């Protein structure tokens, strides 16, 4: 249970970080972050 909660928290942290990155840098880093979020979400679903 705690692992899932921690993973979910990390996902939210990635979302915040990607939001800041998208304002400062071009799209490639954003796509990279989106892939990370997708992987984290996939782990939550599984």
Buried (B, 14 or more C-beta within 10 A) or exposed (E): EEEEEEEBEEBEEBBEEBEEBBEEEEEEBBEEBBEBBEEBEEEEEE
